[in-house]
């Protein structure tokens, strides 16, 4: 099962036979907070709480906070 993002891509794509993630041009590696709220159904507060608890990875790029897509998928209990 994969979540659909707001652009029609998926959070996680298909796995190769050796378990590696297959690249896909429409997949996103990270989401803005607002997009992560949309695709996950979780609130902003919950996302930040999970980040602070160490259960969700976020990165800052040029002052912009992004949610790691694989981490979000893992938090939701979805398999890639």
C-alpha positions as CSV (number, residue, x, y, z in Angstrom):
1,X,0.0,0.0,0.0
2,X,1.3,3.5,-0.8
3,X,0.0,6.9,0.0
4,X,-0.8,9.3,-2.8
5,X,0.7,12.7,-2.6
6,X,-1.0,15.9,-3.7
7,X,0.8,15.8,-7.0
8,X,-0.3,12.2,-7.8
9,X,3.0,10.5,-6.9
10,X,3.4,8.0,-4.2
11,X,5.3,8.2,-0.9
12,X,7.1,5.0,-1.5
13,X,7.5,3.2,-4.8
14,X,8.4,-0.4,-5.8
15,X,11.2,-2.4,-4.3
16,X,13.9,-4.0,-6.3
17,X,14.6,-7.8,-5.7
18,X,17.5,-6.9,-3.4
19,X,15.2,-4.7,-1.2
20,X,16.5,-1.4,-2.6
21,X,14.1,1.3,-3.4
22,X,13.5,1.8,-7.2
23,X,13.7,5.4,-8.3
24,X,10.7,7.0,-9.8
25,X,10.5,10.4,-11.2
26,X,7.2,11.3,-9.6
27,X,8.1,10.2,-6.1
28,X,9.0,12.8,-3.5
29,X,11.8,12.2,-1.1
30,X,10.5,14.8,1.3
31,X,7.3,16.8,2.0
32,X,6.6,20.3,3.3
33,X,4.8,20.2,6.6
34,X,1.5,21.2,4.9
35,X,1.9,18.4,2.3
36,X,2.8,15.9,5.0
37,X,-0.4,16.9,6.9
38,X,-2.4,16.4,3.7
39,X,-1.0,12.9,2.7
40,X,-0.9,11.5,6.2
41,X,-4.1,12.9,7.8
42,X,-2.0,13.9,10.9
43,X,-2.0,17.3,12.4
44,X,1.0,19.7,12.3
45,X,1.2,19.4,16.1
46,X,1.4,15.6,15.8
47,X,4.1,15.8,13.2
48,X,6.2,18.1,15.3
49,X,5.6,16.0,18.4
50,X,6.7,12.8,16.6
51,X,9.8,14.7,15.3
52,X,10.7,15.8,18.8
53,X,10.2,12.2,20.1
54,X,12.6,10.9,17.4
55,X,10.0,8.9,15.5
56,X,9.9,11.2,12.4
57,X,12.9,12.6,10.5
58,X,12.9,16.1,9.3
59,X,15.5,18.1,7.5
60,X,16.1,21.8,7.1
61,X,17.1,23.0,3.6
62,X,17.7,26.8,3.2
63,X,15.6,27.4,6.3
64,X,12.7,25.3,5.1
65,X,11.6,22.3,7.2
66,X,10.9,19.1,5.2
67,X,9.5,15.8,6.4
68,X,11.4,12.7,5.1
69,X,8.9,10.6,3.1
70,X,10.3,7.2,4.1
71,X,10.2,8.2,7.8
72,X,6.5,9.4,7.4
73,X,5.7,6.1,5.8
74,X,7.3,4.2,8.6
75,X,5.5,6.2,11.2
76,X,2.2,5.3,9.6
77,X,3.1,1.7,9.6
78,X,3.1,1.4,5.8
79,X,5.6,-0.9,4.1
80,X,7.5,0.5,1.1
